[in-house]
Amino acid sequence: MMSSFSQTTTLYQIIQKLSALRRANQAIRYGSSTERWINNDVYIYERQFYNNVVLVAVNKSTTTGYNITGLNTAMPAGTYTDQLTGLMGGSSITVTTGSGGNNPVNAFTLAAGKAAVWSYVAPAPATPQLGNVDPVMGRTGDVVSVTGKGFGTATGTVTVGGTSASVSYWTDTEVDFTVASGTPTGTQQVVVTKSGGGASNGIAYNVLSGPQVPLTFTVNNAPPTNVGDNVYVTGNDAELSNWATTTGAAIGRFLAPNYPNWFGVASVPASTVIQYKYLVIKSDGTFTWEGGNNHQITTPAAGSTGFQTDNW
């Protein structure tokens, strides 16, 4: 419906430059974020993926410029131009050699209402570097994509939980593969090995045991809890975390709008006999199991939803 628009405006040019930078530097897509410098008006943060680094500085004040001193970065020593080419008042910076990933940046001025972006793209790595897996869970037979850097142009190999996968697409930054029959269920590590050798870091992928259905678990009359304590459920398959007893793995936190009755929703394999049990995990990490034998049910058929109510 929009027949035309100006491609010469400042906003258009900024978006164009940031889009190109996102393609060129994988720190934007996959990197971890680190706060590098802050006051009431200025925020400077860094994104880093392996040795790729992007440094961003923003001054939200409309009246006050700042002399930025004491700033460190993971970018190696050198001079870096503003990736926005001064469209928002940014300028080049010079980085000197420091230690421990903290290289000092020479003092510079960031004027009121201005911003700048600096980028460092490391040379091609000797081994693949995985940054993302999509989707993050699925079943055997599903096609999965991993993206990152340094995969090489010749087709290598992919394993999921140590089981070889069938590769259908391979470039230096993306590999598509099919999860093979017999791959272990649960959270598994995807590893890419480039042609000629060199294995990547592992990236987590959750292999489901079959078609999934949502099942709402309700447990009535749970024992009294203190602030920070919560009810969870765990069981005998990967979807129910294989009897995990930690907050990062067990299924929860449950909600208790009708305390001491608690409920939570889990994804479970359809038409499958499962065993499970409730537990309270306390704020200090210790836990208390529900007494008695394990609960055992057959989960609903694919395409439906389920509700299960138990007494503690």
C-alpha positions in Angstrom: 0.0 0.0 0.0 3.0 2.3 0.4 4.0 3.2 -3.1 7.3 4.8 -2.2 9.3 6.2 0.7 12.5 8.2 1.1 15.7 6.2 1.4 17.8 9.2 2.2 16.4 10.1 5.6 18.7 9.7 8.6 16.4 7.0 10.2 16.5 4.9 7.0 20.3 5.1 6.8 20.7 4.2 10.5 18.4 1.1 10.1 20.3 0.1 6.9 23.7 0.3 8.6 22.5 -1.6 11.7 21.0 -4.3 9.5 24.3 -4.7 7.7 26.2 -4.8 11.0 23.9 -7.5 12.3 24.7 -9.7 9.3 28.4 -8.9 9.6 29.0 -9.3 13.3 27.4 -12.3 15.1 28.0 -10.7 18.5 24.7 -8.9 17.9 22.7 -12.0 17.3 24.4 -14.5 19.6 26.6 -12.6 22.0 26.3 -12.1 25.8 25.8 -8.5 27.1 28.1 -6.7 29.5 27.5 -3.3 31.0 30.7 -1.2 30.5 30.0 2.3 31.6 26.9 4.1 33.1 25.7 7.3 34.7 22.3 9.0 34.9 22.4 9.8 31.1 25.0 7.6 29.4 24.8 3.8 29.0 27.6 1.9 27.3 27.3 -1.8 26.8 29.0 -4.6 24.9 27.9 -7.7 23.0 30.5 -10.5 22.6 30.4 -13.8 20.8 33.7 -15.6 21.1 36.1 -12.9 19.8 33.5 -10.9 17.9 32.6 -7.7 19.8 30.2 -4.8 19.4 30.4 -1.7 21.7 27.4 0.6 21.9 27.2 4.1 23.6 24.1 6.1 24.1 23.6 9.6 25.7 20.0 10.3 26.4 20.5 13.7 27.8 19.2 16.5 25.6 21.5 19.1 27.1 24.7 17.6 28.6 27.6 16.0 26.8 30.1 13.8 28.6 33.8 13.1 28.5 34.0 9.3 28.7 37.0 8.1 30.7 37.8 4.7 32.4 35.9 2.7 29.7 37.1 -0.8 29.0 36.3 -3.1 26.1 37.0 -6.7 24.9 37.9 -5.3 21.5 41.6 -5.6 20.7 43.9 -2.6 20.5 43.3 -0.5 17.5 41.2 2.4 16.1 37.5 1.8 15.4 35.2 4.0 13.3 31.6 4.6 14.2 29.5 2.1 12.3 26.7 4.7 12.1 29.3 6.9 10.2 28.5 9.9 12.5 24.7 9.9 11.7 24.1 10.2 15.4 27.2 12.3 16.3 29.5 9.4 17.0 33.2 9.4 16.3 36.1 7.0 16.1 37.7 5.5 19.3 41.1 4.2 20.0 41.7 1.1 22.2 44.9 0.3 23.9 46.2 -3.0 25.3 45.0 -4.1 28.7 44.5 -7.5 30.3 41.8 -10.0 31.0 39.5 -8.8 28.3 39.6 -5.3 29.6 41.4 -3.1 27.1 41.3 0.7 27.9 39.5 3.1 25.5 41.1 6.5 25.2 38.9 9.3 26.5 36.3 10.6 24.0 33.3 13.0 24.1 29.7 11.8 23.7 27.6 14.8 23.0 24.0 15.3 24.2 21.5 13.1 22.5 24.1 11.2 20.5 25.0 7.6 20.0 27.7 5.5 18.4 28.4 1.8 17.6 31.8 0.2 17.2 32.5 -3.3 15.9 35.3 -5.8 15.8 35.0 -9.0 13.7 37.5 -11.7 14.5 39.3 -13.8 11.8 37.6 -17.1 10.8 38.0 -19.6 13.7 39.8 -22.9 13.4 36.8 -24.7 14.9 33.0 -24.0 14.4 31.4 -21.7 16.9 27.7 -22.4 17.6 25.5 -19.5 18.6 21.9 -20.6 18.1 19.7 -23.7 17.6 16.2 -23.5 16.1 13.9 -24.9 17.3 15.2 -25.6 20.7 13.2 -28.9 21.1 11.7 -31.5 18.9 11.4 -35.2 18.0 13.4 -37.6 16.0 12.8 -37.0 12.3 12.5 -33.2 12.8 14.7 -30.8 10.9 16.8 -28.5 13.0 19.0 -25.5 12.1 22.2 -24.4 13.9 23.8 -21.1 13.1 27.1 -19.6 14.1 30.6 -19.1 12.6 33.4 -21.1 11.0 31.6 -24.2 9.8 33.5 -24.2 6.6 32.1 -24.7 3.1 32.6 -28.4 2.8 30.0 -30.6 4.5 31.1 -32.0 7.8 29.2 -33.9 10.5 26.6 -33.2 13.2 25.9 -35.2 16.3 23.0 -34.9 18.8 23.7 -36.5 22.1 26.5 -38.4 20.3 24.2 -39.8 17.6 25.0 -38.8 14.0 22.4 -36.7 12.3 21.6 -36.4 8.6 22.8 -33.1 7.1 20.7 -31.5 4.4 22.2 -28.0 4.2 25.7 -26.7 5.0 27.3 -23.2 4.7 30.0 -21.5 6.7 27.3 -19.9 9.0 24.3 -22.4 9.0 23.8 -26.1 9.1 20.4 -27.9 8.8 20.1 -31.5 9.9 17.5 -34.2 10.8 17.5 -35.7 14.3 18.1 -39.4 13.8 16.0 -42.3 15.1 17.6 -43.6 18.3 18.8 -40.3 19.5 18.6 -40.2 23.3 15.7 -38.2 24.7 16.1 -35.2 27.0 18.5 -32.3 26.8 21.3 -33.3 24.4 24.3 -31.4 23.1 24.5 -30.6 19.3 28.1 -30.6 18.1 29.2 -29.6 14.6 32.5 -31.0 13.2 33.9 -29.3 10.1 35.3 -31.2 7.2 38.9 -32.0 8.0 38.5 -31.8 11.7 37.6 -29.3 14.4 34.6 -29.8 16.7 32.4 -27.0 17.9 31.1 -26.1 21.3 28.0 -28.0 22.3 24.6 -26.3 22.3 21.6 -27.7 24.1 18.7 -29.3 22.2 15.8 -31.0 23.9 14.9 -34.3 22.2 11.2 -35.2 23.0 10.1 -38.8 23.4 7.0 -38.4 21.1 4.0 -36.2 20.3 3.3 -33.8 23.2 0.1 -32.8 25.1 -0.3 -30.2 27.8 -1.2 -31.8 31.2 -2.2 -29.6 34.2 -1.1 -31.2 37.4 -2.9 -30.1 40.6 -1.9 -31.3 44.1 -4.1 -30.6 47.0 -3.2 -30.2 50.7 0.6 -29.8 50.1 2.6 -29.3 53.3 3.1 -25.7 54.6 5.7 -23.7 52.8 7.8 -20.6 53.7 8.6 -17.7 51.4 10.9 -18.9 48.6 9.7 -22.5 48.8 7.8 -23.9 45.9 6.0 -27.1 44.7 7.3 -28.9 41.6 6.6 -32.2 39.8 9.1 -34.6 38.3 8.9 -38.1 36.8 10.3 -41.0 34.9 10.7 -39.5 31.4 12.7 -36.6 29.8 9.7 -34.3 29.6 9.3 -34.7 33.4 13.0 -34.2 33.9 13.9 -37.8 34.9 13.4 -37.4 38.6 15.3 -34.1 38.8 15.3 -32.3 42.2 16.6 -28.9 41.3 14.6 -25.7 40.5 16.4 -25.5 37.1 15.2 -29.0 36.0 12.1 -30.1 37.8 8.7 -28.9 36.4 7.4 -25.8 38.2 7.2 -23.4 39.9 3.6 -24.4 40.6 1.1 -21.7 41.5 -1.1 -21.6 44.6 -4.1 -19.3 44.3 -6.0 -21.7 46.6 -3.2 -22.5 49.0 -2.3 -25.2 50.1 -3.5 -26.5 46.7 -0.9 -26.0 43.9 -1.1 -26.4 40.1 1.3 -26.3 37.1 1.3 -27.3 33.5 3.8 -29.7 31.9 4.3 -30.9 28.3 4.2 -34.7 28.3 4.3 -37.4 25.7 0.8 -38.4 24.4 -0.8 -41.8 25.1 2.1 -42.8 27.4 2.2 -44.4 30.8 4.2 -42.1 33.1 5.1 -42.1 36.7 5.6 -38.9 38.7 5.8 -37.4 42.2 5.5 -34.0 43.7 8.1 -32.3 45.8 8.8 -29.0 47.7 12.1 -27.4 46.8 13.1 -24.9 49.4 14.8 -21.6 48.9 18.1 -23.1 50.0 17.9 -25.8 47.4 17.0 -28.7 49.8 13.8 -30.6 49.0 11.1 -32.7 50.5 9.4 -35.6 48.5 5.8 -36.4 48.7 5.3 -39.6 50.6 3.9 -42.9 49.4 4.3 -44.7 46.0 4.8 -42.9 42.7 1.6 -41.7 40.9 1.0 -43.5 37.6 -1.3 -42.5 34.8 -1.7 -42.8 31.0 -1.4 -39.4 29.4 -4.1 -38.1 27.0 -4.1 -38.8 23.3 -2.4 -36.5 20.9 -4.5 -33.4 20.0 -6.1 -33.2 23.4 -5.4 -31.7 26.8 -5.3 -33.3 30.2 -6.0 -32.5 33.9 -4.7 -34.5 36.8 -5.6 -33.9 40.4 -3.8 -35.7 43.3 -3.7 -35.4 47.1 -0.3 -34.9 48.7 
